[in-house]
Amino acid sequence: MRKEDCFYLGKIVRKHSFKGEVVIKLDTDEPELYKNMESVYVEFGSNLVPFFIEKSSLHKGNQLRVQFEDVYSEEEADSILKSDIYLPLDLLPKLSGNKFYYHEVIGFSVVDSSFGKVGQIININDKAAQPLFEIDREGKEIFIPLIDDFIQKVDRQNKTIEVETPEGLIELYL
């Protein structure tokens, strides 16, 4: 399995018992969607290795306590500690309306209600306090904050996102 075909689900943050159980901190608003998984991909270096789940239970909000098949000791659990966990993209729940996954809108065109066609989304920068659309407009980069009030319509069929930004925001970059 290639990392490009997967989404980041979380990280193994600690051991839970001397029998090899581990706790995965899930990167999701809906941890209950992932409590009955059969397997996950654990990242080892640049490889994703499938691990099958023997049993799992939700633990303290967005954490999942997991017993993997073939991980039955503290030493075996140590070998996967701090590893990132991935799932295939096709297991992501489908979103509709103006909700979207960041990877899903790369390549979409952005159209502002007063400015017109802004450009194409080349990345979503989620490292800042506020996630940003990184938009390419004929070689110039434009940043638009991902604020619900700005996003008017997500058109998956035509691969466009209609936004309404404050006057002058887009012109700042031109």
N, CA, C and O of each residue as an XYZ file, in Angstrom:
696
protein
N       0.854     -1.189      0.000
C       0.000      0.000      0.000
C       0.890      1.239      0.000
O       1.850      1.332      0.764
N       0.551      2.192     -0.874
C       1.318      3.435     -0.964
C       0.697      4.493     -0.070
O      -0.523      4.559      0.083
N       1.545      5.314      0.515
C       1.080      6.363      1.417
C       0.128      7.326      0.698
O      -0.808      7.845      1.306
N       0.369      7.564     -0.599
C      -0.481      8.472     -1.370
C      -1.911      7.956     -1.470
O      -2.838      8.737     -1.686
N      -2.099      6.647     -1.313
C      -3.427      6.039     -1.422
C      -4.114      5.925     -0.065
O      -5.166      5.299      0.061
N      -3.507      6.538      0.946
C      -4.027      6.407      2.313
C      -4.220      7.775      2.955
O      -3.732      8.792      2.463
N      -4.948      7.767      4.073
C      -5.074      8.974      4.878
C      -4.554      8.685      6.281
O      -4.638      7.562      6.778
N      -4.015      9.725      6.901
C      -3.464      9.634      8.248
C      -4.611      9.496      9.232
O      -5.518     10.329      9.249
N      -4.582      8.452     10.052
C      -5.637      8.237     11.036
C      -5.189      8.632     12.436
O      -6.001      9.104     13.233
N      -3.908      8.446     12.748
C      -3.445      8.786     14.086
C      -2.060      8.245     14.348
O      -1.322      7.895     13.427
N      -1.716      8.182     15.641
C      -0.376      7.773     16.037
C      -0.482      6.872     17.271
O      -1.307      7.099     18.156
N       0.376      5.843     17.307
C       0.442      4.998     18.495
C       1.214      5.794     19.547
O       2.408      6.047     19.387
N       0.532      6.183     20.616
C       1.137      7.107     21.575
C       1.723      6.428     22.816
O       2.648      6.952     23.436
N       1.176      5.257     23.175
C       1.732      4.588     24.356
C       1.263      3.141     24.438
O       0.342      2.711     23.744
N       1.942      2.410     25.323
C       1.524      1.037     25.595
C       0.414      1.096     26.638
O       0.349      2.031     27.437
N      -0.457      0.091     26.623
C      -1.539      0.083     27.613
C      -1.400     -1.045     28.630
O      -1.861     -0.917     29.764
N      -0.781     -2.128     28.240
C      -0.641     -3.245     29.189
C       0.629     -4.010     28.878
O       1.292     -3.760     27.872
N       0.957     -4.939     29.750
C       2.140     -5.771     29.511
C       1.842     -6.868     28.485
O       2.724     -7.662     28.157
N       0.603     -6.918     27.974
C       0.224     -7.936     26.988
C       0.268     -7.403     25.553
O      -0.277     -8.027     24.642
N       0.915     -6.253     25.353
C       1.094     -5.739     24.001
C       0.038     -4.768     23.516
O       0.118     -4.296     22.382
N      -0.946     -4.455     24.341
C      -1.959     -3.492     23.915
C      -1.329     -2.106     23.782
O      -0.423     -1.748     24.534
N      -1.823     -1.337     22.815
C      -1.340      0.022     22.600
C      -2.522      0.980     22.509
O      -3.664      0.570     22.301
N      -2.220      2.261     22.668
C      -3.244      3.295     22.539
C      -2.895      4.157     21.328
O      -1.786      4.677     21.203
N      -3.892      4.292     20.431
C      -3.742      5.126     19.236
C      -4.507      6.419     19.475
O      -5.697      6.393     19.791
N      -3.826      7.549     19.324
C      -4.509      8.840     19.398
C      -5.030      9.124     17.996
O      -4.251      9.335     17.067
N      -6.349      9.127     17.849
C      -6.988      9.297     16.542
C      -7.079     10.774     16.166
O      -7.410     11.614     17.002
N      -6.788     11.077     14.929
C      -6.875     12.437     14.394
C      -8.218     12.574     13.682
O      -8.277     12.647     12.455
N      -9.294     12.606     14.467
C     -10.635     12.665     13.891
C     -11.601     13.291     14.887
O     -11.385     13.253     16.098
N     -12.671     13.868     14.348
C     -13.737     14.405     15.188
C     -14.752     13.326     15.536
O     -15.583     13.514     16.424
N     -14.684     12.190     14.834
C     -15.660     11.125     15.045
C     -14.959      9.786     15.310
O     -14.974      8.902     14.453
N     -14.343      9.629     16.496
C     -13.587      8.404     16.781
C     -14.453      7.134     16.724
O     -13.942      6.052     16.435
N     -15.734      7.260     16.992
C     -16.616      6.080     16.989
C     -16.679      5.404     15.620
O     -17.007      4.221     15.533
N     -16.370      6.141     14.550
C     -16.356      5.543     13.212
C     -15.261      4.495     13.053
O     -15.323      3.665     12.146
N     -14.256      4.529     13.934
C     -13.077      3.682     13.757
C     -12.914      2.629     14.846
O     -11.848      2.024     14.961
N     -13.947      2.400     15.643
C     -13.786      1.455     16.756
C     -13.894     -0.005     16.342
O     -13.496     -0.878     17.113
N     -14.411     -0.304     15.169
C     -14.565     -1.698     14.743
C     -13.762     -2.043     13.489
O     -14.230     -2.799     12.638
N     -12.562     -1.492     13.376
C     -11.732     -1.756     12.193
C     -11.145     -3.162     12.269
O     -10.902     -3.693     13.353
N     -10.920     -3.757     11.089
C     -10.287     -5.074     11.022
C      -8.774     -4.956     10.987
O      -8.061     -5.804     11.522
N      -8.282     -3.874     10.340
C      -6.834     -3.699     10.213
C      -6.510     -2.237      9.968
O      -7.382     -1.434      9.636
N      -5.229     -1.907     10.141
C      -4.707     -0.577      9.835
C      -3.338     -0.762      9.205
O      -2.780     -1.858      9.228
N      -2.799      0.310      8.644
C      -1.431      0.285      8.133
C      -0.546      1.060      9.106
O      -0.835      2.207      9.448
N       0.526      0.424      9.541
C       1.477      1.045     10.455
C       2.704      1.437      9.637
O       3.224      0.639      8.858
N       3.160      2.674      9.823
C       4.300      3.170      9.054
C       5.615      2.736      9.702
O       5.865      3.003     10.877
N       6.447      2.060      8.907
C       7.806      1.683      9.292
C       8.738      2.291      8.269
O       8.800      1.809      7.138
N       9.469      3.342      8.633
C      10.316      4.017      7.655
C       9.450      4.573      6.548
O       8.569      5.395      6.803
N       9.688      4.135      5.317
C       8.865      4.609      4.201
C       7.844      3.560      3.761
O       7.218      3.702      2.710
N       7.679      2.511      4.561
C       6.740      1.443      4.213
C       5.508      1.470      5.106
O       5.580      1.847      6.275
N       4.377      1.065      4.536
C       3.158      0.870      5.317
C       2.916     -0.625      5.419
O       2.800     -1.321      4.410
N       2.840     -1.110      6.658
C       2.697     -2.539      6.909
C       1.323     -2.798      7.521
O       0.951     -2.149      8.498
N       0.550     -3.756      6.947
C      -0.771     -4.036      7.519
C      -0.656     -4.747      8.871
O       0.127     -5.683      9.036
N      -1.455     -4.279      9.828
C      -1.563     -4.912     11.134
C      -3.027     -5.227     11.360
O      -3.888     -4.361     11.207
N      -3.311     -6.478     11.728
C      -4.686     -6.890     11.954
C      -5.048     -6.710     13.418
O      -4.246     -6.972     14.315
N      -6.285     -6.254     13.640
C      -6.746     -5.922     14.986
C      -7.523     -7.092     15.567
O      -8.494     -7.570     14.981
N      -7.075     -7.541     16.729
C      -7.757     -8.613     17.437
C      -8.953     -8.051     18.200
O     -10.052     -8.602     18.139
N      -8.731     -6.949     18.921
C      -9.821     -6.276     19.627
C      -9.448     -4.820     19.826
O      -8.273     -4.459     19.876
N     -10.489     -3.983     19.940
C     -10.249     -2.556     20.160
C     -11.426     -1.956     20.915
O     -12.540     -2.478     20.874
N     -11.162     -0.859     21.601
C     -12.233     -0.149     22.302
C     -11.859      1.324     22.409
O     -10.685      1.678     22.519
N     -12.884      2.172     22.374
C     -12.630      3.608     22.526
C     -12.153      3.855     23.947
O     -12.580      3.194     24.893
N     -11.257      4.824     24.071
C     -10.583      5.066     25.334
C     -10.363      6.562     25.476
O      -9.601      7.140     24.701
N     -11.004      7.205     26.441
C     -10.788      8.634     26.714
C     -10.947      9.509     25.470
O      -9.961     10.051     24.971
N     -12.132      9.649     24.982
C     -12.403     10.568     23.872
C     -11.926     10.074     22.526
O     -12.548      9.200     21.922
N     -10.808     10.637     22.048
C     -10.350     10.308     20.693
C      -9.204      9.300     20.703
O      -8.366      9.303     19.801
N      -9.165      8.447     21.707
C      -8.124      7.418     21.753
C      -8.754      6.040     21.576
O      -9.878      5.785     22.008
N      -7.999      5.167     20.931
C      -8.460      3.811     20.665
C      -7.453      2.841     21.266
O      -6.270      2.860     20.927
N      -7.937      2.004     22.153
C      -7.091      0.970     22.760
C      -7.154     -0.255     21.855
O      -8.239     -0.742     21.540
N      -5.989     -0.754     21.437
C      -5.939     -1.805     20.412
C      -5.041     -2.956     20.831
O      -3.952     -2.758     21.371
N      -5.531     -4.173     20.567
C      -4.694     -5.371     20.665
C      -4.520     -5.874     19.245
O      -5.467     -6.356     18.624
N      -3.283     -5.756     18.729
C      -2.995     -6.249     17.385
C      -2.690     -7.735     17.450
O      -2.171     -8.233     18.449
N      -3.025     -8.449     16.355
C      -2.593     -9.839     16.233
C      -1.071     -9.842     16.206
O      -0.466     -8.948     15.615
N      -0.453    -10.813     16.824
C       1.003    -10.997     16.836
C       1.774     -9.924     17.611
O       2.994     -9.832     17.474
N       1.091     -9.120     18.415
C       1.774     -8.178     19.324
C       1.269     -8.499     20.727
O       0.227     -8.004     21.158
N       2.037     -9.344     21.434
C       1.557     -9.845     22.723
C       2.499     -9.572     23.885
O       2.338    -10.146     24.962
N       3.491     -8.693     23.673
C       4.401     -8.379     24.775
C       4.762     -6.900     24.726
O       4.537     -6.221     23.724
N       5.330     -6.416     25.837
C       5.763     -5.021     25.873
C       6.838     -4.755     24.826
O       6.846     -3.696     24.198
N       7.748     -5.714     24.634
C       8.831     -5.545     23.663
C       8.265     -5.405     22.249
O       8.716     -4.561     21.474
N       7.272     -6.240     21.919
C       6.662     -6.165     20.588
C       5.910     -4.836     20.418
O       5.917     -4.241     19.341
N       5.264     -4.385     21.499
C       4.558     -3.095     21.446
C       5.557     -1.951     21.296
O       5.278     -0.978     20.595
N       6.726     -2.056     21.949
C       7.769     -1.025     21.825
C       8.179     -0.813     20.375
O       8.492      0.306     19.968
N       8.177     -1.893     19.597
C       8.645     -1.805     18.212
C       7.720     -0.972     17.319
O       8.143     -0.516     16.257
N       6.468     -0.768     17.733
C       5.539      0.034     16.929
C       5.162      1.351     17.602
O       4.404      2.143     17.042
N       5.687      1.584     18.797
C       5.397      2.813     19.536
C       5.802      4.039     18.731
O       6.840      4.028     18.070
N       5.003      5.085     18.779
C       5.219      6.358     18.067
C       5.059      6.234     16.549
O       5.387      7.171     15.821
N       4.567      5.105     16.067
C       4.344      4.931     14.623
C       3.037      5.597     14.208
O       2.066      5.619     14.964
N       3.032      6.142     12.984
C       1.817      6.720     12.421
C       0.942      5.603     11.866
O       1.442      4.582     11.393
N      -0.363      5.810     11.929
C      -1.359      4.835     11.484
C      -2.116      5.411     10.290
O      -2.509      6.577     10.292
N      -2.315      4.575      9.270
C      -3.009      4.998      8.048
C      -4.104      4.005      7.678
O      -4.076      2.842      8.080
N      -5.072      4.496      6.897
C      -6.125      3.671      6.308
C      -6.259      4.048      4.836
O      -5.938      5.175      4.459
N      -6.730      3.117      3.995
C      -6.940      3.441      2.572
C      -7.960      4.573      2.408
O      -8.930      4.659      3.160
N      -7.730      5.432      1.424
C      -8.616      6.574      1.163
C     -10.072      6.164      0.963
O     -10.981      6.902      1.343
N     -10.302      4.983      0.365
C     -11.692      4.586      0.097
C     -12.477      4.275      1.375
O     -13.688      4.064      1.314
N     -11.804      4.243      2.533
C     -12.511      4.023      3.791
C     -12.945      5.325      4.463
O     -13.618      5.302      5.494
N     -12.560      6.455      3.878
C     -13.011      7.733      4.426
C     -14.514      7.866      4.224
O     -15.018      7.587      3.136
N     -15.239      8.289      5.262
C     -16.672      8.524      5.062
C     -16.861      9.635      4.022
O     -16.123     10.619      4.018
N     -17.854      9.469      3.145
C     -18.113     10.470      2.106
C     -18.687     11.733      2.746
O     -19.556     11.661      3.615
N     -18.193     12.883      2.307
C     -18.711     14.159      2.782
C     -19.544     14.785      1.674
O     -19.325     14.522      0.492
N     -20.495     15.612      2.069
C     -21.330     16.274      1.070
C     -21.476     17.740      1.441
O     -20.976     18.181      2.476
N     -22.157     18.483      0.600
C     -22.352     19.912      0.860
C     -21.022     20.641      0.825
O     -20.172     20.361     -0.020
N     -20.846     21.579      1.749
C     -19.629     22.380      1.771
C     -18.530     21.787      2.642
O     -17.513     22.441      2.874
N     -18.712     20.579      3.121
C     -17.662     19.900      3.881
C     -16.775     19.123      2.913
O     -17.260     18.552      1.937
N     -15.467     19.105      3.191
C     -14.544     18.400      2.304
C     -13.295     18.002      3.073
O     -12.970     18.568      4.116
N     -12.600     17.002      2.517
C     -11.291     16.630      3.025
C     -10.263     17.461      2.279
O     -10.442     17.771      1.101
N      -9.190     17.821      2.964
C      -8.170     18.665      2.346
C      -7.625     18.055      1.056
O      -7.482     18.749      0.050
N      -7.317     16.743      1.086
C      -6.724     16.119     -0.109
C      -7.694     16.122     -1.296
O      -7.273     16.079     -2.452
N      -8.976     16.172     -0.999
C     -10.007     16.056     -2.031
C     -10.089     17.299     -2.923
O     -10.495     17.186     -4.080
N      -9.713     18.488     -2.416
C      -9.913     19.719     -3.176
C      -8.639     20.236     -3.864
O      -8.663     21.281     -4.515
N      -7.535     19.504     -3.718
C      -6.322     19.900     -4.436
C      -6.631     19.822     -5.936
O      -7.134     18.809     -6.422
N      -6.325     20.898     -6.656
C      -6.629     20.950     -8.081
C      -7.945     21.650     -8.402
O      -8.212     21.966     -9.561
N      -8.774     21.895     -7.377
C     -10.029     22.618     -7.611
C      -9.718     24.080     -7.938
O      -8.704     24.620     -7.497
N     -10.598     24.712     -8.712
C     -10.503     26.147     -8.991
C     -11.253     26.902     -7.907
O     -12.272     26.438     -7.396
N     -10.727     28.080     -7.564
C     -11.384     28.939     -6.579
C     -11.930     30.157     -7.306
O     -11.219     30.821     -8.060
N     -13.212     30.439     -7.063
C     -13.873     31.593     -7.672
C     -14.426     32.452     -6.538
O     -15.190     31.979     -5.697
N     -14.023     33.731     -6.530
C     -14.514     34.655     -5.513
C     -15.722     35.415     -6.056
O     -15.749     35.791     -7.228
N     -16.720     35.638     -5.203
C     -17.977     36.262     -5.643
C     -17.776     37.654     -6.240
O     -18.502     38.025     -7.162
N     -16.820     38.431     -5.749
C     -16.618     39.760     -6.329
C     -15.374     39.843     -7.219
O     -15.357     40.628     -8.167
N     -14.349     39.062     -6.938
C     -13.099     39.129     -7.713
C     -13.170     38.314     -8.999
O     -12.591     38.705    -10.013
N     -13.877     37.180     -8.966
C     -13.922     36.270    -10.116
C     -12.976     35.103     -9.898
O     -12.699     34.731     -8.758
N     -12.469     34.513    -11.003
C     -11.595     33.333    -10.895
C     -10.280     33.734    -10.231
O      -9.564     34.610    -10.716
N      -9.977     33.075     -9.108
C      -8.771     33.391     -8.343
C      -7.606     32.542     -8.827
O      -6.519     33.067     -9.072
N      -7.817     31.235     -8.970
C      -6.759     30.323     -9.388
C      -7.063     28.909     -8.952
O      -8.207     28.566     -8.652
N      -6.012     28.084     -8.919
C      -6.166     26.667     -8.617
C      -5.517     26.331     -7.266
O      -4.420     26.800     -6.961
N      -6.209     25.514     -6.463
C      -5.679     25.102     -5.160
C      -4.526     24.127     -5.393
O      -4.701     23.089     -6.031
N      -3.343     24.472     -4.870
C      -2.184     23.593     -5.015
C      -1.853     22.879     -3.704
O      -1.134     21.879     -3.696
N      -2.389     23.407     -2.587
C      -2.108     22.794     -1.286
C      -3.047     23.396     -0.249
O      -3.618     24.468     -0.450
N      -3.192     22.683      0.862
C      -3.868     23.234      2.028
C      -2.797     23.310      3.111
O      -2.231     22.289      3.503
N      -2.524     24.506      3.588
C      -1.539     24.683      4.646
C      -2.274     24.607      5.976
O      -3.006     25.525      6.346
N      -2.073     23.500      6.693
C      -2.737     23.359      7.992
C      -1.735     23.461      9.143
O      -2.025     23.039     10.262
N      -0.554     24.022      8.864
C       0.478     24.174      9.892
C       0.266     25.440     10.715
O       0.708     25.523     11.861
N      -0.411     26.422     10.130
C      -0.665     27.682     10.829
C      -1.857     27.519     11.778
O      -2.523     26.484     11.787
N      -2.109     28.553     12.567
C      -3.245     28.518     13.496
C      -4.558     28.354     12.729
O      -5.481     27.685     13.194
N      -4.628     28.968     11.559
C      -5.812     28.886     10.700
C      -5.415     28.190      9.400
O      -4.504     28.659      8.717
N      -6.077     27.076      9.033
C      -5.739     26.439      7.746
C      -5.979     27.412      6.592
O      -6.885     28.243      6.638
N      -5.145     27.288      5.554
C      -5.216     28.195      4.406
C      -5.269     27.423      3.093
O      -4.594     26.406      2.932
N      -6.085     27.921      2.149
C      -5.988     27.456      0.769
C      -4.730     28.091      0.207
O      -4.558     29.306      0.309
N      -3.836     27.288     -0.391
C      -2.703     27.843     -1.147
C      -3.116     27.759     -2.608
O      -3.324     26.674     -3.151
N      -3.231     28.920     -3.228
C      -3.774     28.999     -4.586
C      -2.708     29.532     -5.535
O      -2.007     30.494     -5.220
N      -2.592     28.902     -6.690
C      -1.673     29.372     -7.728
C      -2.472     30.178     -8.745
O      -3.431     29.682     -9.337
N      -2.062     31.430     -8.939
C      -2.675     32.275     -9.964
C      -1.562     32.741    -10.886
O      -0.875     33.723    -10.604
N      -1.393     32.027    -11.989
C      -0.383     32.367    -12.992
C       0.986     32.597    -12.345
O       1.659     33.585    -12.640
N       1.394     31.679    -11.464
C       2.712     31.744    -10.841
C       2.764     32.523     -9.535
O       3.772     32.468     -8.830
N       1.711     33.242     -9.200
C       1.666     33.963     -7.926
C       0.876     33.128     -6.917
O      -0.127     32.499     -7.255
N       1.357     33.138     -5.659
C       0.651     32.398     -4.609
C      -0.312     33.322     -3.883
O       0.030     34.445     -3.513
N      -1.526     32.821     -3.691
C      -2.561     33.550     -2.952
C      -3.008     32.642     -1.812
O      -3.207     31.442     -2.002
N      -3.162     33.225     -0.627
C      -3.599     32.462      0.534
C      -4.964     32.965      0.983
O      -5.160     34.158      1.216
N      -5.910     32.020      1.100
C      -7.244     32.360      1.598
C      -7.530     31.464      2.797
O      -7.461     30.239      2.692
N      -7.855     32.078      3.946
C      -8.163     31.274      5.129
C      -9.376     30.363      4.893
O     -10.346     30.755      4.245
N      -9.300     29.147      5.429
C     -10.423     28.207      5.334
C     -11.391     28.535      6.458
O     -11.359     27.929      7.529
N     -12.239     29.493      6.196
C     -13.237     29.917      7.174
C     -14.597     29.582      6.589
O     -14.900     29.926      5.446
N     -15.422     28.897      7.397
C     -16.745     28.473      6.909
C     -17.532     29.620      6.276
O     -18.210     29.426      5.268
N     -17.444     30.816      6.867
C     -18.197     31.953      6.339
C     -17.706     32.384      4.954
O     -18.471     32.974      4.190
N     -16.444     32.099      4.620
C     -15.906     32.461      3.307
C     -16.372     31.487      2.231
O     -16.566     31.878      1.080
N     -16.554     30.209      2.602
C     -16.859     29.165      1.617
C     -18.361     29.148      1.334
O     -19.166     28.795      2.196
N     -18.719     29.535      0.115
C     -20.123     29.618     -0.274
C     -20.640     28.303     -0.848
O     -21.761     27.886     -0.557
N     -19.799     27.642     -1.681
C     -20.262     26.418     -2.340
C     -19.072     25.570     -2.774
O     -18.100     26.083     -3.328
N     -19.159     24.276     -2.517
C     -18.170     23.320     -3.009
C     -18.858     22.511     -4.100
O     -19.799     21.764     -3.831
N     -18.383     22.665     -5.329
C     -18.969     21.978     -6.477
C     -18.002     20.873     -6.916
O     -17.060     21.116     -7.671
N     -18.257     19.655     -6.426
C     -17.369     18.528     -6.728
C     -17.399     18.158     -8.206
O     -16.376     17.780     -8.778
N     -18.555     18.266     -8.813
C     -18.705     17.877    -10.216
C     -17.852     18.749    -11.129
O     -17.200     18.240    -12.041
N     -17.852     20.060    -10.891
C     -17.081     20.983    -11.724
C     -15.726     21.350    -11.110
O     -14.983     22.167    -11.654
N     -15.427     20.734     -9.975
C     -14.142     20.953     -9.282
C     -13.875     22.429     -9.028
O     -12.809     22.950     -9.356
N     -14.876     23.098     -8.430
C     -14.709     24.504     -8.066
C     -15.186     24.735     -6.633
O     -16.050     24.028     -6.113
N     -14.588     25.748     -6.025
C     -15.033     26.210     -4.710
C     -15.327     27.701     -4.860
O     -14.468     28.486     -5.261
N     -16.555     28.063     -4.529
C     -16.944     29.462     -4.584
C     -16.748     30.057     -3.195
O     -17.219     29.514     -2.196
N     -16.036     31.194     -3.153
C     -15.763     31.856     -1.877
C     -16.235     33.310     -1.931
O     -16.424     33.884     -3.004
N     -16.418     33.877     -0.754
C     -16.708     35.301     -0.629
C     -15.738     35.823      0.419
O     -15.930     35.635      1.621
N     -14.682     36.489     -0.069
C     -13.626     36.962      0.824
C     -13.789     38.457      1.094
O     -14.447     39.161      0.329
N     -13.193     38.934      2.176
C     -13.258     40.377      2.449
C     -12.606     41.174      1.311
O     -11.643     40.729      0.685
N     -13.155     42.344      1.073
C     -12.659     43.201     -0.010
C     -11.166     43.472      0.174
O     -10.720     43.848      1.259
N     -10.401     43.276     -0.906
C      -8.976     43.567     -0.882
C      -8.067     42.409     -0.496
O      -6.854     42.500     -0.683
N      -8.617     41.328      0.036
C      -7.770     40.201      0.482
C      -6.979     39.611     -0.686
O      -5.766     39.429     -0.582
N      -7.641     39.318     -1.772
C      -6.970     38.687     -2.924
C      -5.988     39.668     -3.577
O      -4.894     39.280     -3.989
N      -6.389     40.935     -3.665
C      -5.539     41.954     -4.294
C      -4.223     42.143     -3.544
O      -3.231     42.567     -4.138
N      -4.200     41.835     -2.247
C      -2.953     41.941     -1.456
C      -1.812     41.161     -2.081
O      -0.651     41.557     -1.982
N      -2.146     40.045     -2.729
C      -1.128     39.143     -3.274
C      -0.741     39.464     -4.720
O       0.192     38.869     -5.259
N      -1.451     40.397     -5.344
C      -1.230     40.652     -6.777
C      -0.461     41.940     -7.031
O      -0.200     42.287     -8.183
